[in-house]
Amino acid sequence: MRRVRRAPLPFPYHLIDLRGAEDGELIEIAALLGLGLSLEELRSIRDHYDNLGREASDVELQTYDQTWSEHCFHKTFKGLIETPEGLVDGLFKTYIKRVVEELRP
């Protein structure tokens, strides 16, 4: 893929040109690097590097992937959940954040 190139260093380090990348290219980059980022997240990262005017490194993208992962970010806690009692607008907001705010002195 032309958007991913190895930097001339004595260890594996890749530079990824996200600037102006189309959705299909973002998905291909994520697959090539083993990233679990959503297309929306990839677009956000691409826009960030567009604003910076530089390429991203594989280390930077892996860092986004790690910090925005399910484990750290709890994406499933943000989703709408249909229950017999009705719709729950995110487990985190409804059950965790609300209770913490109520208990906060």
WOCORBEL-V877264 format. One record per pair of residues at least 12 apart in sequence whose ideal C-beta (glycine too) atoms are under 10 Angstrom apart, sorted by the first residue. I is the first residue (numbers start at 1). J is the second residue. D is the distance in whole Angstrom. If there is no record, write none. Layout:
{{I:J:D} {I:J:D}}
This chain:
{{1:16:9} {1:17:10} {1:25:8} {1:28:6} {1:29:7} {1:31:10} {1:32:6} {2:17:8} {2:25:9} {3:15:9} {3:16:6} {3:17:5} {3:18:7} {3:19:9} {3:20:10} {3:21:6} {3:25:6} {3:26:9} {3:28:8} {3:29:6} {3:32:9} {3:55:9} {4:16:5} {4:17:8} {4:18:10} {4:25:10} {4:28:9} {4:29:6} {4:32:6} {4:33:8} {4:55:10} {4:58:8} {5:17:8} {5:55:9} {6:58:9} {7:55:9} {7:57:8} {7:58:9} {12:58:8} {13:57:7} {13:58:7} {13:59:7} {14:32:9} {14:33:8} {14:55:9} {14:56:9} {14:57:7} {14:58:4} {14:59:9} {14:61:9} {15:54:9} {15:55:4} {15:56:7} {15:57:6} {15:58:8} {15:60:10} {16:29:6} {16:32:9} {16:33:8} {16:45:10} {16:46:10} {16:49:9} {16:55:6} {16:56:5} {16:57:7} {16:58:6} {16:60:9} {16:61:6} {17:29:9} {17:46:10} {17:49:8} {17:54:9} {17:55:5} {17:56:8} {18:42:8} {18:43:10} {18:45:7} {18:46:4} {18:47:9} {18:48:8} {18:49:5} {18:50:8} {18:52:10} {18:54:10} {18:55:7} {18:56:5} {18:61:8} {19:46:7} {19:47:9} {19:49:6} {19:50:5} {19:51:10} {19:52:9} {19:53:8} {19:54:8} {19:55:7} {19:56:9} {20:46:8} {20:49:10} {20:50:7} {21:42:8} {21:43:9} {21:45:10} {21:46:5} {21:49:9} {21:50:9} {22:46:10} {23:39:6} {23:42:8} {23:43:8} {23:46:10} {24:39:10} {25:42:9} {25:46:9} {26:39:6} {26:41:9} {26:42:4} {26:43:7} {26:45:9} {26:46:6} {27:39:7} {27:42:7} {29:42:8} {29:45:10} {29:46:9} {29:56:9} {29:58:10} {29:61:8} {30:42:6} {30:45:10} {30:61:8} {30:65:8} {32:58:10} {33:58:6} {33:61:6} {33:62:7} {33:65:8} {34:61:10} {34:62:9} {34:65:8} {35:58:10} {35:61:6} {35:62:7} {35:64:8} {35:65:5} {35:66:10} {35:68:10} {35:69:10} {36:65:6} {36:66:9} {36:68:9} {36:69:6} {36:70:8} {36:75:10} {37:61:8} {37:64:7} {37:65:6} {37:68:7} {37:69:9} {38:68:9} {38:75:8} {41:64:7} {41:65:9} {41:68:6} {41:73:10} {41:75:10} {42:61:9} {42:64:9} {44:64:9} {44:68:9} {45:60:9} {45:61:7} {45:64:6} {45:65:10} {45:68:9} {48:60:10} {48:64:9} {49:61:10} {74:90:10} {74:91:8} {74:92:6} {74:96:9} {75:92:10} {76:90:9} {76:91:7} {76:92:9} {77:90:6} {77:91:5} {77:92:4} {77:93:8} {77:94:9} {77:95:9} {77:96:7} {77:97:9} {78:90:5} {78:91:8} {78:92:6} {78:93:7} {79:91:8} {79:92:10} {81:94:9}}
